[in-house]
Amino acid sequence: MNSRAQVDLIDMQSQPDGKYRFIFNYQDHLTKMICLRALQTKTAEEVAFHLVDIFCDKGAPHILQSDNGREFSNKLIKEVLFMWPKCKLVHGKPRNSQSQGSVERANRDVEAILACWMKDNNTTQWSNGLRFVQWQKNTRFHSGIGRTPYEAMYGEKAHLGISAVNIPEEIMEGMETEEQLAEALCLVNEEDQNVEQGRSAESCAINCNSCGQNIPCHPSGQCCSTVNDNVDDPVLCCLCNRNQSIQAERRESKIQQEKQAKKMKDKSVQRFKPALAGDTVMVPIPLVDRGRAEFANAKAIITETMDGGTYKLGTKHGLLKQVYSRNQFTVCAEKFMSLEEVVKDREVSLREVAIADSMGHGQGISKCSCTQSCRNRRCKCFKNEVLCNSRCKCSNSCSNKSDNANFDNC
């Protein structure tokens, strides 16, 4: 626990709740326990403010990972250090395939649970429902760790007040005071208490096998020790027994995650056969990095196979900056390139390769956030001589959406 933590942002700008436009998701990688916060912006300063709040409650992790990029993680860590100089942590690898899918899946679950909560409560104020969504997510069974995140964190099932106590529902309905609760517990546990009262005083004069402290006896006659039928089992006090239970739950969580990771890796190895240096490959180009009528893949060649099953790829325009795993490209049956064609003294991004191979101007997507009519050079769309589109956040008074918009210099 607190070995690695992941942070991610859910964009809610299309459905804002007053001043809140983002959801901040913090997840402990081992226990899968999440913490949700409503944000007004996605700046590192505001995210760090909520991070420090979480760290003061659950402690700070060794590694902080964000799929928003290493630069974002660096800014977060600097802001956290500024607010709390004694807190030391390092950033993890962005888009780490071993763990990043976990927080992405958690985001989808949060969105689904939040949609149900808003529907059930007939409200659009999703910021008020985040605490209930967080509770539902943390108390649900997680197949990756084989238990709920709450059990992995605290070593026991989640409680909801006296509803977790074995008290008949008809007695619980009129219960309001502590005295009434004590009376109900006495009635329910009367038989067990009689059995415990029959035990000799010598049976409670024992010490905890872990901390060595004497185990006291409860006034009702119930012994606080954990007495097992097997005499070889250690006798523990309540605190040591609780700590042992937490550690056992976390060990099992780690074992279940390792089994799941091995299963996923075996499937990946079976599906994606290893590639060799000199093989021609096709790398998918995201839609945001290419034009609508451009090729969906970039042609590249494997220049180097690296440790951990990753590959370094090269193109006619230079070496790609990112290293790729085997499932991120397709190996061609024929060799369309040779290593001599690769420009090895230059590093380029995939978008630069797409623009260089494009017959037009590349992806060419522009958007504006104007508050007026988009009729001057301050508007990015107007400056690039394109009409405002659905991605723009301009006002309804925009006059750059009609087909007869005039792009005169102003």
C-alpha positions as CSV (number, residue, x, y, z in Angstrom):
1,M,0.0,0.0,0.0
2,N,1.3,3.5,-0.9
3,S,3.9,2.0,-3.2
4,R,2.4,3.4,-6.3
5,A,-0.5,5.8,-6.8
6,Q,-2.2,7.0,-10.0
7,V,-4.0,10.2,-10.7
8,D,-6.3,11.0,-13.6
9,L,-8.8,13.6,-14.6
10,I,-12.3,13.1,-16.0
11,D,-13.4,15.9,-18.3
12,M,-16.9,17.1,-17.4
13,Q,-16.9,20.4,-19.3
14,S,-19.8,19.3,-21.5
15,Q,-21.9,18.8,-18.3
16,P,-20.6,21.4,-15.8
17,D,-21.9,21.6,-12.2
18,G,-21.7,25.3,-11.5
19,K,-18.0,26.1,-11.1
20,Y,-17.0,22.4,-11.2
21,R,-15.8,21.1,-14.6
22,F,-13.5,18.2,-13.8
23,I,-13.4,15.1,-11.6
24,F,-10.0,14.2,-10.0
25,N,-9.5,10.5,-9.5
26,Y,-6.7,9.2,-7.1
27,Q,-6.2,5.5,-6.9
28,D,-3.8,3.4,-4.8
29,H,-2.5,0.7,-7.1
30,L,-2.4,-2.2,-4.6
31,T,-5.7,-1.9,-2.8
32,K,-7.6,-0.1,-5.7
33,M,-9.0,2.4,-3.2
34,I,-10.0,5.6,-4.9
35,C,-10.6,9.2,-3.8
36,L,-12.7,11.5,-5.9
37,R,-12.7,15.3,-5.9
38,A,-14.5,17.9,-7.9
39,L,-12.2,20.5,-9.6
40,Q,-12.9,23.9,-11.1
41,T,-9.8,23.7,-13.4
42,K,-7.2,21.1,-14.2
43,T,-4.1,23.1,-13.2
44,A,-1.4,21.4,-11.3
45,E,-1.9,23.9,-8.4
46,E,-5.5,22.8,-7.8
47,V,-4.8,19.1,-8.3
48,A,-1.8,19.4,-5.8
49,F,-4.0,21.1,-3.2
50,H,-6.4,18.0,-3.2
51,L,-3.4,15.6,-3.3
52,V,-2.0,17.0,-0.1
53,D,-5.4,16.7,1.5
54,I,-5.5,12.9,0.5
55,F,-1.8,12.4,1.6
56,C,-2.6,13.9,5.1
57,D,-5.3,11.2,5.4
58,K,-3.8,8.1,3.8
59,G,-0.1,8.9,3.5
60,A,1.9,9.7,0.4
61,P,3.0,7.0,-2.1
62,H,6.6,6.4,-3.3
63,I,5.6,6.8,-7.0
64,L,3.0,9.2,-8.5
65,Q,1.9,8.2,-11.9
66,S,-0.3,10.2,-14.4
67,D,-1.3,9.4,-17.9
68,N,-1.4,13.1,-18.6
69,G,2.3,12.9,-19.2
70,R,5.5,13.1,-17.2
71,E,5.5,16.9,-17.4
72,F,2.2,17.0,-15.6
73,S,3.5,14.7,-12.9
74,N,6.6,16.9,-12.5
75,K,4.5,20.0,-12.0
76,L,2.3,18.1,-9.5
77,I,5.3,17.0,-7.4
78,K,6.8,20.5,-7.4
79,E,3.5,21.9,-6.2
80,V,3.1,19.2,-3.5
81,L,6.7,19.9,-2.3
82,F,5.9,23.6,-2.2
83,M,2.9,23.0,0.0
84,W,4.5,20.2,2.1
85,P,8.3,20.3,1.9
86,K,8.8,17.1,3.9
87,C,6.7,15.0,1.4
88,K,9.1,13.3,-1.0
89,L,7.9,11.2,-4.0
90,V,9.0,10.6,-7.6
91,H,7.0,10.5,-10.9
92,G,6.3,7.2,-12.7
93,K,6.4,6.3,-16.3
94,P,3.5,7.9,-18.2
95,R,1.2,5.4,-20.0
96,N,2.8,2.4,-18.2
97,S,1.0,-0.6,-19.7
98,Q,1.5,-2.6,-16.5
99,S,-0.8,-0.4,-14.4
100,Q,-2.4,2.5,-16.3
101,G,-5.4,0.5,-17.5
102,S,-6.5,0.2,-13.9
103,V,-7.3,3.9,-13.3
104,E,-8.8,4.2,-16.8
105,R,-11.2,1.3,-16.0
106,A,-11.9,3.0,-12.6
107,N,-12.9,6.2,-14.6
108,R,-15.4,4.3,-16.6
109,D,-16.9,2.8,-13.5
110,V,-17.1,6.2,-11.8
111,E,-18.9,7.7,-14.8
112,A,-21.4,4.8,-14.9
113,I,-22.1,4.9,-11.1
114,L,-22.4,8.7,-11.2
115,A,-24.9,8.5,-14.1
116,C,-27.1,6.1,-12.0
117,W,-26.9,8.3,-8.9
118,M,-27.9,11.4,-10.9
119,K,-30.9,9.5,-12.4
120,D,-32.0,8.1,-9.0
121,N,-31.8,11.5,-7.3
122,N,-33.1,13.5,-10.3
123,T,-30.3,16.0,-10.1
124,T,-27.5,17.4,-12.3
125,Q,-25.3,18.4,-9.4
126,W,-22.8,15.6,-9.8
127,S,-20.3,17.2,-7.4
128,N,-22.6,16.3,-4.5
129,G,-22.7,12.7,-5.5
130,L,-19.0,12.1,-5.8
131,R,-18.7,11.0,-2.1
132,F,-21.4,8.4,-2.6
133,V,-19.9,7.2,-5.9
134,Q,-16.6,6.9,-4.1
135,W,-18.2,4.7,-1.4
136,Q,-19.9,2.5,-4.0
137,K,-16.8,2.0,-5.9
138,N,-14.6,1.2,-2.9
139,T,-17.1,-1.3,-1.4
140,R,-17.7,-3.2,-4.7
141,F,-15.9,-6.6,-5.4
142,H,-12.8,-6.1,-7.5
143,S,-11.9,-9.1,-9.7
144,G,-8.3,-8.0,-10.0
145,I,-7.6,-8.2,-6.2
146,G,-10.3,-10.8,-5.4
147,R,-12.0,-8.6,-2.7
148,T,-13.3,-5.1,-2.3
149,P,-10.9,-2.1,-2.1
150,Y,-12.2,-1.4,1.4
151,E,-11.3,-4.9,2.6
152,A,-7.8,-4.6,1.1
153,M,-7.3,-1.3,2.8
154,Y,-8.8,-1.9,6.3
155,G,-8.8,-5.7,6.6
156,E,-12.6,-6.0,7.2
157,K,-15.9,-5.5,5.5
158,A,-17.4,-2.0,5.2
159,H,-19.8,-1.0,8.0
160,L,-22.8,1.3,7.8
161,G,-23.5,2.1,11.4
162,I,-25.5,-0.3,13.5
163,S,-26.9,-2.0,10.4
164,A,-23.7,-4.1,10.4
165,V,-24.6,-5.5,13.9
166,N,-26.8,-8.6,14.1
167,I,-29.9,-6.8,15.5
168,P,-33.5,-7.5,14.3
169,E,-34.8,-4.8,12.0
170,E,-37.9,-4.2,14.1
171,I,-35.7,-3.4,17.2
172,M,-33.4,-1.2,15.1
173,E,-36.2,1.0,13.7
174,G,-37.0,2.8,17.0
175,M,-33.4,3.0,18.2
176,E,-32.1,6.5,18.8
177,T,-29.8,6.5,21.8
178,E,-26.7,4.7,23.0
179,E,-28.6,3.2,25.9
180,Q,-31.1,1.6,23.6
181,L,-28.3,0.2,21.5
182,A,-26.7,-1.3,24.7
183,E,-30.0,-2.9,25.7
184,A,-30.5,-4.4,22.2
185,L,-27.0,-5.8,22.2
186,C,-27.5,-7.4,25.6
187,L,-30.7,-9.1,24.4
188,V,-29.1,-10.4,21.2
189,N,-25.8,-11.6,22.8
190,E,-27.3,-12.9,26.0
191,E,-26.6,-16.6,25.2
192,D,-23.0,-15.8,24.1
193,Q,-22.4,-13.8,27.2
194,N,-23.6,-16.6,29.5
195,V,-21.1,-18.9,27.8
196,E,-18.3,-16.4,28.2
197,Q,-19.2,-15.7,31.8
198,G,-18.8,-19.4,32.6
199,R,-15.2,-19.3,31.6
200,S,-12.7,-19.2,34.5
201,A,-10.8,-16.0,35.3
202,E,-7.5,-17.8,34.6
203,S,-8.5,-18.1,30.9
204,C,-8.2,-14.4,30.5
205,A,-4.9,-14.0,32.3
206,I,-3.0,-14.3,29.0
207,N,-0.6,-12.1,27.0
208,C,-0.7,-11.3,23.3
209,N,1.8,-13.4,21.4
210,S,2.7,-10.5,19.2
211,C,3.0,-7.3,21.3
212,G,3.2,-9.1,24.7
213,Q,0.6,-6.9,26.4
214,N,-2.0,-8.4,28.8
215,I,-5.3,-9.0,27.2
216,P,-8.1,-7.5,29.4
217,C,-11.5,-8.9,29.8
218,H,-14.7,-7.1,28.7
219,P,-17.1,-6.0,31.6
220,S,-19.8,-8.2,30.0
221,G,-17.7,-11.3,30.4
222,Q,-16.5,-11.5,26.7
223,C,-12.8,-11.9,26.4
224,C,-11.1,-9.6,23.9
225,S,-8.6,-12.2,22.9
226,T,-8.9,-14.3,19.7
227,V,-9.3,-17.8,21.1
228,N,-8.9,-20.6,18.5
229,D,-9.7,-24.3,18.7
230,N,-6.2,-25.0,17.6
231,V,-3.9,-24.5,20.6
232,D,-0.9,-24.0,18.3
233,D,-2.4,-20.8,16.9
234,P,-1.2,-17.6,18.5
235,V,-3.4,-15.7,20.8
236,L,-3.6,-12.0,19.7
237,C,-5.1,-8.9,21.1
238,C,-7.7,-6.9,19.1
239,L,-5.1,-4.5,17.7
240,C,-2.6,-7.2,16.6
241,N,-5.4,-9.3,15.2
242,R,-6.7,-6.3,13.2
243,N,-3.2,-5.5,11.9
244,Q,-2.6,-9.2,10.9
245,S,-5.9,-9.2,9.1
246,I,-5.0,-6.1,7.1
247,Q,-1.6,-7.4,6.1
248,A,-3.2,-10.7,5.1
249,E,-5.7,-9.0,2.9
250,R,-3.0,-6.9,1.2
251,R,-0.8,-9.9,0.6
252,E,-3.7,-11.7,-1.1
253,S,-4.5,-8.6,-3.1
254,K,-0.9,-8.6,-4.4
255,I,-1.1,-12.3,-5.3
256,Q,-4.3,-11.8,-7.2
257,Q,-2.9,-8.9,-9.1
258,E,0.2,-10.9,-10.1
259,K,-2.0,-13.8,-11.3
260,Q,-4.0,-11.4,-13.4
261,A,-0.9,-9.7,-14.8
262,K,0.6,-13.1,-15.8
263,K,-2.7,-14.2,-17.4
264,M,-2.8,-10.9,-19.4
265,K,0.8,-11.2,-20.4
266,D,0.4,-14.9,-21.6
267,K,-2.6,-13.9,-23.7
268,S,-0.6,-11.0,-25.2
269,V,2.4,-13.1,-26.0
270,Q,0.2,-15.7,-27.6
271,R,-1.6,-13.1,-29.8
272,F,1.4,-10.9,-30.6
273,K,4.5,-12.8,-31.8
274,P,7.9,-11.2,-31.1
275,A,9.2,-8.9,-33.9
276,L,12.8,-8.7,-35.1
277,A,15.0,-5.7,-36.0
278,G,14.6,-4.9,-39.7
279,D,10.9,-5.9,-39.9
280,T,8.6,-3.4,-41.6
281,V,5.6,-2.4,-39.4
282,M,2.5,-0.2,-39.6
283,V,1.9,2.2,-36.7
284,P,-1.8,3.4,-36.3
285,I,-2.0,7.2,-36.4
286,P,-4.6,8.7,-34.0
287,L,-7.3,10.8,-35.7
288,V,-6.2,13.9,-33.9
289,D,-2.8,13.6,-35.5
290,R,-3.9,13.2,-39.2
291,G,-6.3,14.7,-41.7
292,R,-9.7,13.1,-42.4
293,A,-8.6,11.9,-45.9
294,E,-5.1,10.8,-44.9
295,F,-3.6,7.3,-44.3
296,A,-4.6,5.7,-41.0
297,N,-1.1,4.1,-40.5
298,A,2.5,5.2,-40.8
299,K,5.1,3.0,-42.3
300,A,8.1,2.3,-40.1
301,I,10.9,-0.2,-39.5
302,I,12.2,-1.7,-36.2
303,T,15.6,-0.3,-35.6
304,E,16.2,-1.8,-32.1
305,T,14.6,-4.3,-29.7
306,M,14.8,-3.1,-26.1
307,D,14.5,-4.7,-22.7
308,G,11.0,-5.4,-21.4
309,G,9.5,-6.2,-24.8
310,T,9.6,-2.7,-26.3
311,Y,10.8,-1.6,-29.7
312,K,12.5,1.5,-31.2
313,L,11.0,2.4,-34.6
314,G,12.4,4.5,-37.4
315,T,11.0,6.2,-40.5
316,K,12.3,8.0,-43.6
317,H,11.8,11.2,-41.7
318,G,13.6,10.2,-38.5
319,L,13.5,8.0,-35.4
320,L,10.2,8.0,-33.5
321,K,10.6,9.6,-30.0
322,Q,8.3,7.1,-28.3
323,V,9.2,3.4,-27.7
324,Y,6.4,1.0,-28.7
325,S,5.2,-2.3,-27.2
326,R,4.3,-5.2,-29.5
327,N,0.6,-4.6,-29.4
328,Q,1.0,-1.0,-30.7
329,F,2.0,-1.9,-34.3
330,T,1.4,-4.6,-36.9
331,V,4.2,-6.5,-38.6
332,C,4.1,-6.5,-42.4
333,A,4.6,-9.8,-44.3
334,E,6.8,-8.0,-46.8
335,K,9.8,-5.7,-46.2
336,F,8.9,-2.3,-47.6
337,M,11.8,-0.4,-46.0
338,S,15.5,-1.0,-45.2
339,L,17.5,0.3,-42.3
340,E,19.6,2.4,-44.6
341,E,16.5,4.6,-45.4
342,V,16.0,5.6,-41.8
343,V,17.2,9.1,-40.8
344,K,19.0,8.2,-37.6
345,D,20.3,11.7,-36.6
346,R,16.8,13.1,-35.9
347,E,13.9,12.3,-33.6
348,V,10.4,13.1,-34.7
349,S,6.9,12.6,-33.3
350,L,4.2,10.5,-34.9
351,R,2.3,13.6,-35.8
352,E,5.3,15.0,-37.6
353,V,5.6,11.8,-39.6
354,A,1.9,12.0,-40.5
355,I,2.3,15.6,-41.6
356,A,5.4,14.8,-43.7
357,D,3.5,11.9,-45.5
358,S,0.4,14.0,-45.9
359,M,-0.8,15.3,-49.3
360,G,-2.3,18.3,-47.5
361,H,-1.6,20.2,-44.3
362,G,-1.8,17.3,-41.8
363,Q,-4.4,17.0,-39.1
364,G,-5.4,20.7,-39.5
365,I,-7.8,20.7,-36.5
366,S,-8.2,24.0,-34.8
367,K,-10.6,25.2,-32.2
368,C,-11.3,28.5,-30.4
369,S,-12.7,29.6,-27.1
370,C,-13.9,33.1,-28.2
371,T,-16.5,35.0,-26.2
372,Q,-17.5,37.3,-29.1
373,S,-18.4,36.9,-32.7
374,C,-15.1,35.3,-34.0
375,R,-14.6,38.1,-36.5
376,N,-10.9,39.1,-35.9
377,R,-7.5,37.5,-35.9
378,R,-7.7,36.7,-32.2
379,C,-9.9,33.8,-33.2
380,K,-7.8,30.8,-34.1
381,C,-10.3,29.5,-36.6
382,F,-10.8,32.9,-38.3
383,K,-7.0,33.4,-38.5
384,N,-6.5,29.9,-40.1
385,E,-9.4,30.7,-42.5
386,V,-11.6,27.8,-41.3
387,L,-15.1,27.8,-40.0
388,C,-15.8,27.2,-36.3
389,N,-16.8,23.6,-35.6
390,S,-18.3,21.5,-32.8
391,R,-15.0,21.4,-30.9
392,C,-15.0,25.2,-30.5
393,K,-16.3,26.7,-27.3
394,C,-17.3,30.0,-28.8
395,S,-20.6,31.7,-27.9
396,N,-23.9,31.5,-29.8
397,S,-23.3,34.8,-31.4
398,C,-20.4,33.4,-33.5
399,S,-20.6,34.6,-37.1
400,N,-17.9,32.3,-38.3
401,K,-20.1,29.2,-38.7
402,S,-22.0,30.1,-41.8
403,D,-20.8,29.0,-45.2
404,N,-20.6,32.6,-46.6
405,A,-18.2,33.8,-43.8
406,N,-15.9,36.4,-45.2
407,F,-12.2,36.0,-44.3
408,D,-11.0,39.6,-45.0
409,N,-8.0,40.8,-43.2
410,C,-8.8,42.9,-40.1
